[in-house]
Amino acid sequence: MSTVTTVEAQDLAPVRTESLADLLISKERPRRPSALSTSLTFGWRAVLKIKHVPEQLFDVTAFPIMMVLMYTYLFGGALAGSPREYIQYLLPGILVMSVVMITMYTGVSVNTDIEKGVFDRFRSLPIWRPSAMVGYLLGDVLRYAMASAVMLSVGLILGFRPDNAVGVLLGVLLLLVFSFAFSWVWTMLGLLLRTEKSVMGVSMMVLFPLTFLSDIFVKPETMPGWLQAFVNNNPVTHVASAVRGLMAGDRPGAEIAWSLGWAALLVAVFGPVTMRLYNRK
């Protein structure tokens, strides 16, 4: 009886193995996800991080409100005669300043994930390599849009009156494009530097001269000649002037071209460097 059972088991084993092999071979493998789908997935991950840690929204809510109120009432009377008059010039510039300054948190997020070891898992996935970096930036675009909405709402309450809604939307869109490109600088620093404090420190050293030495607060014509040379060629000046012109109903074609040119240059330079660091990290 045991002999018969053993023979039957030996006869059945190959049959079962072949059936299982045929099943595995005949089943189609899932398609490799596209670059767009993986980038959007990582972007959604960044949004979910905001959902679980809502304190991250402080820099796109309380910070912009504080900036608008502080600079409007601090400098408005001295520079334009009244805060209501000054906010017409200030708001587009301070909008650019606030959004550009919060771009540094992209590098901080990248550095934090590296410290936690999450990037080791990302790099082992069969996906488009840059999608993790692009996902960070796409998620942050939502934060930039929220900051823009908050600042425009506060500005309207304080007396800011744009020419039309289309100009406002185009100005915000231009700012989002430039901020997306500018964020590649901080992703590079997030991969290059060891701690998030280092990323924030270096970011501030770059951001403060770029934002304060621009036409955000005052017109360049009021500055010394040697300073005007830097301010007039500052990318933040070009973006602020373009956004200000669009919201005023003008057609600042040259400033828009400069802003988009700077955005393309930032991506072309810092994008490949970031991916090279990412692949070697």
C-alpha positions in Angstrom: 0.0 0.0 0.0 2.8 2.4 0.9 4.6 1.5 -2.3 1.6 2.3 -4.4 1.2 5.6 -2.6 4.8 6.6 -3.2 4.6 5.8 -6.9 1.4 7.8 -7.2 3.1 10.8 -5.5 6.1 10.5 -7.8 3.8 10.4 -10.8 1.8 13.4 -9.7 4.6 15.6 -8.6 5.9 16.4 -12.1 2.4 17.0 -13.4 1.8 19.6 -10.7 5.2 21.2 -11.3 4.6 21.5 -15.0 1.1 23.0 -14.4 2.5 25.6 -12.1 5.3 26.5 -14.5 2.8 26.7 -17.4 0.6 29.0 -15.3 3.5 31.3 -14.4 4.8 31.4 -18.0 1.4 32.0 -19.6 0.5 34.8 -17.2 1.4 38.3 -18.5 3.7 40.4 -16.4 2.4 43.9 -15.4 3.6 46.7 -17.5 6.3 48.9 -16.3 4.7 52.2 -15.0 5.3 55.3 -17.1 7.4 58.2 -16.1 4.3 60.4 -15.7 2.4 57.9 -13.5 5.4 57.3 -11.1 6.1 61.1 -10.9 2.4 61.7 -10.0 2.6 58.9 -7.4 5.5 60.4 -5.7 3.8 63.8 -5.9 0.8 62.3 -4.2 3.1 60.9 -1.5 4.3 64.4 -0.8 0.7 65.6 -0.5 -0.1 62.8 2.0 2.8 63.8 4.1 1.2 67.2 4.5 -2.1 65.5 5.4 -0.4 63.5 8.2 1.7 66.4 9.4 -0.4 69.5 8.9 2.1 71.7 10.7 4.0 71.8 7.4 1.3 74.2 6.1 2.5 76.9 8.5 5.0 78.2 6.0 2.3 78.6 3.3 -0.4 80.2 5.6 0.9 82.1 8.6 4.2 83.1 7.1 2.7 84.7 4.0 0.1 86.6 6.1 2.8 87.8 8.4 5.0 89.0 5.5 2.2 91.0 3.8 1.0 92.7 7.0 4.5 93.5 8.3 6.0 95.0 5.1 2.8 96.8 4.1 2.4 98.7 7.4 6.2 99.0 8.1 7.2 100.6 4.8 3.9 101.7 3.2 3.8 105.2 4.8 7.5 105.9 4.3 7.7 104.7 0.6 4.4 105.4 -0.9 2.5 107.8 1.5 0.1 105.1 2.7 -0.1 101.3 3.1 -3.0 101.2 0.6 -0.9 102.9 -2.1 2.2 100.8 -1.4 0.4 97.5 -1.5 -0.3 97.9 -5.2 3.5 97.8 -5.8 4.4 95.5 -3.0 2.0 92.6 -3.2 3.2 91.0 -6.5 6.8 91.3 -5.3 6.2 89.9 -1.8 4.2 87.1 -3.4 7.3 86.2 -5.4 9.5 86.5 -2.3 7.4 84.3 -0.1 7.0 81.5 -2.7 10.6 81.5 -3.7 11.7 81.4 0.0 9.6 78.3 0.8 11.2 76.4 -2.2 14.1 75.5 0.1 11.9 73.0 2.0 12.1 70.7 -1.0 15.8 70.2 -0.2 15.0 69.7 3.4 12.4 67.0 2.6 14.9 65.2 0.3 17.6 65.3 3.0 15.2 64.0 5.6 14.2 61.0 3.5 17.9 60.2 2.8 18.6 60.2 6.6 15.7 57.8 7.2 16.9 55.4 4.4 13.8 55.8 2.3 15.8 56.6 -0.8 17.5 53.2 -0.8 14.1 51.7 -1.4 13.2 54.2 -4.1 16.4 53.5 -6.1 15.7 49.7 -6.1 12.3 50.1 -7.7 12.0 49.4 -11.5 10.8 53.0 -12.3 12.0 56.1 -14.1 14.8 57.3 -12.0 14.0 61.0 -11.8 10.4 60.4 -10.8 11.2 60.5 -7.1 12.8 64.0 -7.5 10.0 65.2 -9.8 7.4 63.9 -7.4 8.9 66.1 -4.6 8.7 69.1 -6.8 5.1 68.4 -8.0 3.9 68.0 -4.4 5.5 71.3 -3.5 3.8 73.1 -6.4 0.6 72.6 -4.5 2.1 74.3 -1.5 3.2 77.2 -3.7 -0.3 77.6 -5.1 -1.7 77.6 -1.6 0.7 80.3 -0.5 -0.2 82.4 -3.5 -3.9 82.0 -2.8 -3.4 83.0 0.9 -1.3 86.1 0.0 -3.7 87.3 -2.7 -6.7 87.0 -0.3 -4.9 89.0 2.3 -3.8 91.6 -0.3 -7.4 92.0 -1.5 -8.6 92.6 2.0 -5.8 95.3 2.5 -6.7 97.1 -0.7 -4.8 95.4 -3.5 -6.7 95.8 -6.8 -5.4 93.9 -9.8 -6.5 94.9 -13.3 -8.2 91.6 -14.1 -8.4 87.9 -13.0 -6.7 86.6 -16.1 -3.5 88.6 -15.3 -3.5 87.3 -11.8 -3.8 83.7 -12.9 -1.0 84.2 -15.5 1.2 85.8 -12.9 0.7 83.0 -10.4 1.3 80.4 -13.2 4.5 82.1 -14.2 5.6 82.1 -10.5 4.8 78.4 -10.1 6.9 77.5 -13.2 9.9 79.5 -12.0 9.5 78.1 -8.4 9.4 74.5 -9.8 12.7 75.2 -11.7 14.3 76.9 -8.8 13.5 74.0 -6.5 16.0 71.9 -8.4 18.8 73.9 -6.7 17.6 72.7 -3.3 17.1 69.1 -4.3 20.8 69.2 -5.3 21.7 70.6 -1.9 19.5 68.1 -0.1 21.5 65.3 -1.8 24.9 67.0 -1.4 24.8 68.2 2.3 24.7 65.9 5.3 22.0 67.4 7.5 18.8 69.4 7.0 20.2 72.2 9.1 23.0 72.6 6.6 20.5 72.7 3.8 18.5 75.4 5.5 21.7 77.4 6.3 23.1 77.4 2.8 19.6 78.1 1.3 19.2 81.2 3.4 22.7 82.4 2.3 21.5 82.2 -1.3 17.9 83.4 -0.8 18.4 86.5 1.2 20.6 88.3 -1.3 18.4 87.2 -4.2 15.1 88.4 -2.6 16.2 91.5 -0.8 18.5 92.8 -3.5 15.7 93.0 -6.0 12.8 95.3 -7.0 10.4 93.6 -4.6 10.3 96.5 -2.1 11.5 99.5 -4.1 12.2 100.5 -7.7 15.8 100.0 -8.9 15.9 103.6 -10.0 16.2 104.7 -6.4 19.3 102.6 -5.8 23.0 103.4 -6.4 24.3 102.6 -9.8 26.6 99.7 -8.8 23.6 98.1 -7.0 21.3 98.6 -9.9 23.6 96.4 -12.1 23.0 93.4 -9.8 19.3 94.1 -9.2 18.4 94.5 -12.9 20.0 91.2 -13.7 18.6 89.3 -10.7 16.3 86.5 -11.7 13.9 87.3 -8.8 13.7 90.9 -10.2 12.6 89.6 -13.6 10.0 87.3 -12.1 8.6 90.0 -9.7 8.5 92.6 -12.6 6.7 90.1 -14.8 4.1 89.1 -12.2 3.6 92.8 -11.3 3.1 93.7 -14.9 0.6 90.9 -15.6 -1.5 91.7 -12.5 -1.5 95.4 -13.6 -2.9 94.5 -17.0 0.3 95.1 -18.9 2.2 92.9 -21.3 5.7 92.6 -19.9 7.0 90.3 -22.8 10.7 90.9 -22.0 10.3 90.2 -18.3 8.3 87.0 -19.0 11.0 85.8 -21.5 13.7 86.5 -19.0 11.8 84.6 -16.3 11.2 81.6 -18.5 14.8 81.7 -19.7 16.0 81.6 -16.1 13.7 78.7 -15.3 14.9 76.7 -18.3 18.6 77.4 -17.4 18.0 76.3 -13.7 16.5 73.0 -14.9 19.2 72.4 -17.5 22.0 73.0 -15.0 20.8 71.6 -11.8 18.5 68.8 -13.1 21.4 66.7 -14.5 23.6 67.4 -11.5 20.8 66.4 -9.1 20.2 63.1 -10.9 23.9 62.3 -11.0 24.1 62.8 -7.2 21.0 60.8 -6.8 22.3 57.8 -8.7 25.6 57.9 -6.8 24.2 58.5 -3.4 
